[in-house]
Amino acid sequence: MPKWKKDETEFPVHVTKHKTRGYQAYVPKPVMEALGDPDFVKFVLKGKKVEVKAD
């Protein structure tokens, strides 16, 4: 499991494709903590950008 530096601001993750579920990736712990440890996250498409929101 990767250990992230305390002041890290970029988190590259590996994405895999699953035949029936679509794409899968693990969200790094610092990102989930910054979102407030939500049970769900929402991806919002805004033009060519994507926002991630705690839901």
Long-range contacts (C-beta under 8 A, 24 or more apart in sequence): 2-28, 4-28, 4-29, 4-30
